[in-house]
């Protein structure tokens, strides 16, 4: 299906007027905004976007297998609709968002690598297309207060000073379609984020550099459903999260250096069985911190992001009921590393999760290790505004916490197209 979408839009684009074909590499999207449709509906406050991601990965060393199903394609596609409610219905500060997603293949983790975290954060199995986000947001006080309600994704929060914040966001490690592929370098695995489901979230900018944000969402949600059944049944459980942070801008000879420093706590209302006995526990809790900071800019042109940025994450969860009790990750991103390649991005990251002694990650056969550690590096090549290709290398130490498995080396390549 993904290849069919690519072929369909590629043919449509190539059948456009000759002068448009000649400028295909200068477009923001492959089809020029759905062949001009976006330009026509922009006055009404509407915007359509379609993107597709194609990934190939091969386990070339260690893990569970380097032969049977050790190499596999996977892919995903996203169709979104954004609406400015002020332009549509004269509702000042209102906005609407809908996202439909589809995918195929679960990747090579289960048959070949055995990673607890997942070497492909984009692999979501075979899904035709599901509406995974559908929410309304209302802002007030010049955008300093924002409230969102509906079917929401808690890992795609709000922005403050052009930095992604709330919840567990990161400027340099938060998007598996353009940054790191390993799931542990996308979000903190100690936070038991539920699948996209019904919930509410709020953001308040207290001062210029300080914000607070909180959310409550259905803990038993299934992204493939509307969410009403699990959110309002008798055994309903909710996930709560609170985050506060600072987004300073440090001065430099080449302009301001933006950063974000976050601290959060969460509570999971789902019933979980203790590892030590058969007793169950509710209201599992934990905390996390995350920061990212640009530390050097190449030039002082406004809006130019060329330069070096660093990031760090840490998380703690209760070792009596959670597989991972401690987690940390760190790394950097450099945009415009080579002369003449201003939009290319090079990234390197390392992450480690420490398993609880009695968790399922430690197989208990005498070979178990207490952690899994991941090294990943990628280079995102901006061929055009609508086309990016990213070679990727991962080194996974103790995949799954199983010392009987050798360290794995996973090679991959990702293609991302904005139609």
C-alpha positions as CSV (number, residue, x, y, z in Angstrom):
1,X,0.0,0.0,0.0
2,X,2.8,2.4,0.8
3,X,4.6,1.7,-2.5
4,X,1.2,2.3,-4.2
5,X,0.8,5.7,-2.6
6,X,4.4,6.6,-3.6
7,X,3.8,5.5,-7.2
8,X,0.4,7.3,-7.4
9,X,1.7,10.6,-6.3
10,X,4.9,10.4,-8.2
11,X,3.0,9.8,-11.5
12,X,0.6,12.6,-10.7
13,X,3.4,14.9,-10.1
14,X,5.3,14.0,-13.3
15,X,2.1,14.5,-15.3
16,X,1.9,18.1,-14.2
17,X,2.8,21.0,-16.4
18,X,6.3,20.9,-17.9
19,X,7.4,24.0,-16.1
20,X,6.3,22.5,-12.8
21,X,8.2,19.3,-13.5
22,X,11.4,21.2,-14.1
23,X,11.1,22.7,-10.6
24,X,10.3,19.5,-8.8
25,X,13.4,19.7,-6.7
26,X,12.6,23.2,-5.6
27,X,9.1,22.4,-4.2
28,X,8.4,22.1,-0.5
29,X,6.4,18.9,-1.2
30,X,6.5,16.4,-4.0
31,X,3.1,17.3,-5.3
32,X,3.4,21.0,-4.7
33,X,0.7,21.0,-1.9
34,X,-1.5,18.3,-3.5
35,X,-1.2,20.0,-6.9
36,X,-2.2,23.4,-5.6
37,X,-5.1,22.2,-3.4
38,X,-3.4,23.5,-0.2
39,X,-3.1,26.9,-1.7
40,X,-6.8,27.1,-2.4
41,X,-7.9,25.9,1.0
42,X,-5.3,28.0,3.0
43,X,-7.6,31.0,3.0
44,X,-10.2,28.9,4.9
45,X,-7.6,27.9,7.5
46,X,-7.2,24.3,6.3
47,X,-4.0,22.3,5.5
48,X,-3.6,18.8,4.3
49,X,-0.3,16.9,4.7
50,X,0.7,13.4,3.6
51,X,4.1,11.8,4.4
52,X,5.5,8.3,4.0
53,X,8.5,6.6,5.6
54,X,10.3,3.5,4.2
55,X,12.9,1.7,6.3
56,X,15.2,-1.3,5.6
57,X,17.2,-2.8,8.4
58,X,19.6,-5.8,8.5
59,X,21.0,-7.5,11.6
60,X,24.6,-8.3,10.4
61,X,26.1,-9.5,13.7
62,X,24.9,-11.1,17.0
63,X,21.4,-10.8,18.4
64,X,19.1,-13.8,17.9
65,X,19.8,-14.5,14.2
66,X,21.7,-13.1,11.2
67,X,20.0,-15.4,8.8
68,X,16.3,-16.0,9.3
69,X,14.3,-12.8,8.7
70,X,17.4,-10.8,9.8
71,X,16.7,-8.2,7.0
72,X,13.3,-6.7,6.5
73,X,11.5,-3.6,5.1
74,X,9.0,-1.7,7.1
75,X,7.0,1.5,6.4
76,X,4.5,4.0,7.6
77,X,2.4,6.8,6.2
78,X,0.6,9.7,7.8
79,X,-2.3,11.9,6.6
80,X,-3.1,14.9,8.6
81,X,-5.7,17.7,8.5
82,X,-5.2,21.0,10.4
83,X,-7.8,23.6,10.8
84,X,-7.6,27.2,12.0
85,X,-11.0,27.7,13.7
86,X,-10.7,31.4,13.7
87,X,-10.7,31.5,9.9
88,X,-13.3,28.8,9.6
89,X,-15.8,29.7,12.3
90,X,-14.5,33.0,13.8
91,X,-13.4,31.1,17.0
92,X,-10.4,33.1,18.2
93,X,-7.6,30.9,19.4
94,X,-9.2,27.6,18.3
95,X,-7.6,24.9,16.3
96,X,-8.5,21.4,15.2
97,X,-6.2,18.5,14.3
98,X,-6.8,15.0,12.8
99,X,-4.1,12.4,12.1
100,X,-4.6,9.1,10.3
101,X,-1.8,6.6,10.3
102,X,-1.0,3.3,8.6
103,X,2.0,0.9,8.5
104,X,3.3,-2.5,7.6
105,X,5.8,-4.9,9.1
106,X,6.9,-5.2,12.7
107,X,10.6,-5.0,11.7
108,X,13.4,-7.3,12.7
109,X,13.4,-7.1,16.5
110,X,11.4,-10.3,17.3
111,X,13.1,-12.7,14.8
112,X,16.6,-11.3,14.6
113,X,17.7,-8.8,17.3
114,X,15.8,-9.5,20.5
115,X,16.1,-5.9,21.7
116,X,13.9,-4.9,24.6
117,X,13.7,-1.3,23.4
118,X,13.2,-1.8,19.7
119,X,15.7,-1.0,17.0
120,X,12.9,0.5,14.8
121,X,10.6,3.0,16.6
122,X,8.6,3.4,13.4
123,X,7.6,-0.3,13.0
124,X,4.0,-0.7,14.1
125,X,2.8,-3.8,12.4
126,X,0.3,-4.2,9.6
127,X,-2.3,-1.4,9.9
128,X,-4.4,-0.1,6.9
129,X,-5.2,3.3,8.3
130,X,-6.4,4.4,11.8
131,X,-7.4,7.8,13.1
132,X,-4.8,8.0,15.9
133,X,-5.3,11.7,16.8
134,X,-8.5,13.8,16.8
135,X,-8.5,16.8,19.1
136,X,-9.5,20.4,19.6
137,X,-7.3,23.0,21.2
138,X,-8.2,26.4,22.6
139,X,-5.6,29.0,23.4
140,X,-6.1,32.3,25.4
141,X,-4.1,35.2,26.8
142,X,-1.9,35.5,23.6
143,X,-1.2,31.8,23.6
144,X,0.1,31.7,27.1
145,X,-2.7,29.3,28.1
146,X,-3.6,26.3,25.8
147,X,-6.1,23.5,26.5
148,X,-6.4,20.4,24.4
149,X,-9.0,17.7,24.5
150,X,-9.8,14.6,22.4
151,X,-7.9,11.7,21.2
152,X,-4.4,12.8,21.9
153,X,-0.7,11.7,21.7
154,X,0.9,12.7,25.0
155,X,4.4,12.4,23.5
156,X,3.6,15.2,21.0
157,X,3.0,18.1,23.5
158,X,3.3,21.8,23.1
159,X,6.1,24.2,22.2
160,X,7.7,27.0,24.2
161,X,10.2,29.4,22.6
162,X,10.2,27.1,19.5
163,X,11.4,24.2,21.7
164,X,9.2,21.1,21.9
165,X,8.1,20.7,25.6
166,X,5.6,18.6,27.5
167,X,5.9,15.6,27.7
168,X,9.3,14.1,27.5
169,X,10.0,15.9,24.3
170,X,13.4,16.7,22.8
171,X,14.6,19.0,20.0
172,X,17.2,16.4,18.9
173,X,15.8,13.0,19.9
174,X,12.0,12.8,19.4
175,X,11.1,11.7,15.9
176,X,11.8,8.3,14.5
177,X,11.0,9.4,10.9
178,X,13.8,12.0,10.8
179,X,16.1,11.5,13.8
180,X,17.1,8.4,15.7
181,X,15.4,5.1,14.8
182,X,15.8,3.2,18.1
183,X,12.7,3.7,20.3
184,X,14.8,4.3,23.4
185,X,16.3,7.5,21.7
186,X,12.8,8.7,20.8
187,X,11.1,8.6,24.3
188,X,12.0,7.6,27.8
189,X,11.0,3.9,28.4
190,X,10.5,4.3,32.1
191,X,7.4,6.5,31.4
192,X,4.4,4.1,30.7
193,X,2.8,6.3,28.1
194,X,-0.6,4.9,27.0
195,X,-1.5,4.5,23.4
196,X,-3.2,7.5,21.8
197,X,-6.6,7.8,23.4
198,X,-9.1,10.1,25.0
199,X,-7.6,12.7,27.3
200,X,-7.0,16.3,28.2
201,X,-3.8,18.3,28.3
202,X,-3.0,21.9,29.3
203,X,-0.1,24.3,29.0
204,X,0.6,27.5,30.9
205,X,3.4,29.9,30.2
206,X,4.0,31.5,33.6
207,X,6.9,33.8,32.7
208,X,9.0,34.4,29.6
209,X,11.1,31.2,30.1
210,X,9.1,29.1,32.5
211,X,6.1,26.9,31.7
212,X,4.0,24.2,33.4
213,X,2.0,21.5,31.7
214,X,-0.2,18.6,32.8
215,X,-2.4,15.9,31.2
216,X,-4.7,13.1,32.1
217,X,-5.5,10.3,29.6
218,X,-7.1,6.9,29.3
219,X,-4.5,4.4,30.5
220,X,-6.1,1.4,28.7
221,X,-6.6,3.1,25.4
222,X,-6.1,1.4,22.0
223,X,-5.0,3.7,19.2
224,X,-7.1,1.8,16.7
225,X,-10.4,2.5,18.5
226,X,-12.3,5.7,19.3
227,X,-11.5,5.2,23.0
228,X,-14.9,5.7,24.5
229,X,-15.3,2.1,25.6
230,X,-12.1,2.0,27.7
231,X,-12.3,5.6,28.9
232,X,-15.8,5.4,30.4
233,X,-16.2,1.7,31.4
234,X,-16.4,0.7,35.1
235,X,-12.8,-0.3,35.4
236,X,-11.5,2.9,33.8
237,X,-7.9,3.7,34.7
238,X,-6.1,7.0,33.9
239,X,-2.6,8.0,33.4
240,X,-1.5,11.4,34.8
241,X,1.6,13.4,34.0
242,X,2.9,16.8,35.1
243,X,5.9,18.7,33.7
244,X,7.6,22.0,34.3
245,X,10.6,23.5,32.6
246,X,12.7,26.4,31.6
247,X,13.6,27.4,28.0
248,X,16.5,29.9,28.3
249,X,18.3,31.6,25.4
250,X,22.0,32.1,26.0
251,X,23.7,34.8,24.1
252,X,26.6,34.1,21.7
253,X,28.5,35.8,19.0
254,X,26.3,34.1,16.3
255,X,23.0,34.8,18.0
256,X,20.8,33.2,20.8
257,X,21.4,29.6,21.7
258,X,18.0,28.0,22.6
259,X,17.6,25.3,25.2
260,X,15.0,23.5,27.2
261,X,15.3,21.9,30.7
262,X,12.4,19.8,31.8
263,X,11.4,17.9,35.0
264,X,8.3,15.7,35.2
265,X,6.4,13.2,37.3
266,X,3.8,10.7,36.3
267,X,1.2,8.3,37.9
268,X,-0.2,5.2,36.2
269,X,-3.6,4.0,37.5
270,X,-3.4,0.6,35.9
271,X,-3.2,-2.5,38.1
272,X,0.2,-4.1,37.9
273,X,1.5,-7.3,39.5
274,X,4.5,-7.1,41.8
275,X,7.5,-9.2,40.7
276,X,8.1,-10.4,44.3
277,X,4.6,-11.9,44.9
278,X,1.2,-12.2,43.4
279,X,-0.1,-9.0,45.0
280,X,-1.2,-6.2,42.7
281,X,-0.4,-2.6,42.9
282,X,-2.2,0.5,41.6
283,X,-1.0,4.1,41.1
284,X,2.5,3.3,39.9
285,X,4.6,6.5,40.0
286,X,7.9,7.7,38.6
287,X,9.8,10.8,37.6
288,X,12.0,12.0,34.7
289,X,14.2,14.9,33.5
290,X,15.3,15.9,30.0
291,X,17.3,18.7,28.5
292,X,18.6,19.8,25.2
293,X,20.8,22.8,24.4
294,X,22.3,24.3,21.3
295,X,25.9,25.0,22.2
296,X,27.3,26.5,19.0
297,X,25.9,28.2,15.9
298,X,27.6,28.5,12.5
299,X,26.1,31.9,11.6
300,X,23.9,34.6,12.9
301,X,21.2,34.5,10.3
302,X,17.7,34.5,11.9
303,X,16.0,31.1,11.7
304,X,19.3,29.3,10.6
305,X,19.7,26.1,12.7
306,X,23.1,25.1,11.6
307,X,25.3,24.2,14.5
308,X,25.8,21.8,17.3
309,X,23.2,20.8,19.9
310,X,23.3,18.3,22.8
311,X,20.6,16.3,24.7
312,X,20.2,14.3,27.9
313,X,17.4,12.2,29.5
314,X,17.0,10.4,32.8
315,X,14.1,8.4,34.2
316,X,13.2,6.4,37.3
317,X,10.4,3.9,37.8
318,X,9.4,1.6,40.6
319,X,11.4,-1.6,40.4
320,X,8.7,-3.6,42.2
321,X,6.3,-3.5,39.2
322,X,8.3,-2.0,36.2
323,X,10.8,-3.8,34.0
324,X,13.1,-0.8,33.9
325,X,14.0,1.0,37.1
326,X,16.6,3.4,35.8
327,X,17.3,4.9,32.3
328,X,19.5,7.5,30.8
329,X,20.4,8.7,27.3
330,X,22.7,11.4,25.8
331,X,23.9,12.5,22.5
332,X,24.3,15.3,20.0
333,X,23.1,16.6,16.7
334,X,25.0,18.7,14.1
335,X,23.2,20.4,11.3
336,X,25.2,21.5,8.3
337,X,28.3,19.5,9.1
338,X,29.7,19.7,5.6
339,X,30.2,22.7,3.4
340,X,27.3,23.2,1.0
341,X,25.0,20.7,2.9
342,X,23.3,23.2,5.2
343,X,20.1,21.1,5.8
344,X,21.8,17.7,6.4
345,X,21.8,16.4,10.0
346,X,24.3,14.2,11.7
347,X,23.3,12.6,15.0
348,X,24.9,10.3,17.6
349,X,23.3,8.9,20.7
350,X,23.8,6.4,23.5
351,X,21.1,5.1,25.8
352,X,21.0,2.5,28.7
353,X,18.1,1.0,30.6
354,X,18.7,-0.9,33.8
355,X,16.3,-3.8,34.3
356,X,14.9,-4.8,37.7
357,X,16.3,-8.2,38.9
358,X,13.0,-10.0,38.6
359,X,11.8,-8.4,35.4
360,X,10.9,-10.4,32.3
361,X,13.9,-8.9,30.5
362,X,16.3,-10.9,32.6
363,X,15.6,-14.5,31.5
364,X,16.8,-16.0,34.8
365,X,18.9,-18.8,33.2
366,X,22.1,-17.6,34.6
367,X,23.0,-15.5,31.6
368,X,20.8,-12.5,32.4
369,X,22.3,-9.0,32.3
370,X,21.0,-6.1,34.2
371,X,20.9,-3.6,31.3
372,X,20.6,-3.1,27.6
373,X,22.8,-0.4,26.1
374,X,22.4,1.1,22.6
375,X,24.7,3.2,20.4
376,X,23.2,4.8,17.3
377,X,24.4,7.2,14.7
378,X,22.6,8.5,11.6
379,X,23.1,11.0,8.8
380,X,20.0,12.6,7.4
381,X,20.6,13.7,3.8
382,X,18.3,16.4,2.6
383,X,18.0,15.7,-1.1
384,X,15.1,18.1,-1.4
385,X,12.7,19.8,0.9
386,X,10.3,16.8,0.4
387,X,12.9,14.0,0.3
388,X,15.3,12.8,3.0
389,X,17.5,9.7,3.0
390,X,19.2,8.6,6.3
391,X,21.8,5.8,6.6
392,X,21.7,4.4,10.2
393,X,24.0,2.2,12.3
394,X,23.1,0.7,15.7
395,X,25.2,-1.3,18.2
396,X,23.1,-3.1,20.8
397,X,24.8,-4.4,23.9
398,X,23.0,-7.2,25.8
399,X,19.9,-7.2,23.6
400,X,16.9,-8.0,25.8
401,X,19.2,-8.2,28.8
402,X,20.0,-11.7,27.7
403,X,23.7,-12.3,28.2
404,X,23.5,-15.5,26.0
405,X,22.9,-13.3,23.0
406,X,25.9,-11.6,21.4
407,X,25.9,-7.8,20.9
408,X,24.0,-6.9,17.8
409,X,25.0,-4.7,14.9
410,X,22.1,-3.4,12.9
411,X,22.5,-1.5,9.6
412,X,19.7,0.5,8.1
413,X,18.5,3.1,5.7
414,X,15.4,5.3,5.9
415,X,13.6,7.3,3.1
416,X,11.1,10.0,4.1
417,X,8.8,11.7,1.5
418,X,6.5,14.6,2.0
419,X,3.8,14.5,-0.7
